[in-house]
């Protein structure tokens, strides 16, 4: 592959990301107008449209949080807190349930070589960064809705 072809692919990815961004904002605006500010339809759109946008963005940009975010805290080391919060149940639902289709490569590889485990670790860090970004986006949209209407939205 020549450098020019590679550069063209990078530009194409960024153009597609910009296009998807505009479409996402437009769809959110359309749903807001069609369904109203306190509708279930808007609540669904505020979650799913940014999630789909972020899935597209992650194909263009590697999403990562700072390395210090992934360091284990003292309360995390023994795992008791996560056991009480139901991590085993959630893992079972995500591995075998219908939600497994959303993350086909987030499973322990059969070949547990350092390379395969490093790949899994990278994918899990990307997923965690995506969730953190989505939380900030959804919180920002809720704050914007509150600022515009003067009251908290019901969604």
Buried (B, 14 or more C-beta within 10 A) or exposed (E): EEEEEEEEEEEEBEEEBEEBEEBBEEBBEEBBEEBEBBBEEBBEBBBEBBBBBBEBBBEBEEBEBEEEEEEEEEEEEEEEEBEEEEEEEEEEEBEEEEEEEEEEEBEEEEEEEEEEEEEBEEBBBBBBBBBEBBEEBBEEBBEEBEEEEEEEBEB
